[in-house]
Amino acid sequence: MRKGWVILPIHLAGIILAWFGFVANEVQTDAAMMGIRTMFSIFPAVFALPGIIAIYFYRIDSTMLKTMEKDLLERHGTAV
């Protein structure tokens, strides 16, 4: 299972490069260069966006932090 998650992004990178016309060991076309730039800038930003949104809505204030600390201490058998 773990190997599949490692291979997936590598395979996806190959698909994206092929889609933009990348050819190994050749002078790259403008489309291929644009694909490389997009793959290393726009795509990571798009994939990071859901995480950024999740972090924005996951508020931890002092009350929530104390509750979480108390729960963790109770789980480990060292209640406050």
Secondary structure, DSSP 8 states (H G I E B T S, - for coil): -HHHHHHHHHHHHHHHHHHTT--TTS---HHHHHHHHHHHTHHHHHHHHHHHHHHHH----HHHHHHHHHHHHHHTT---
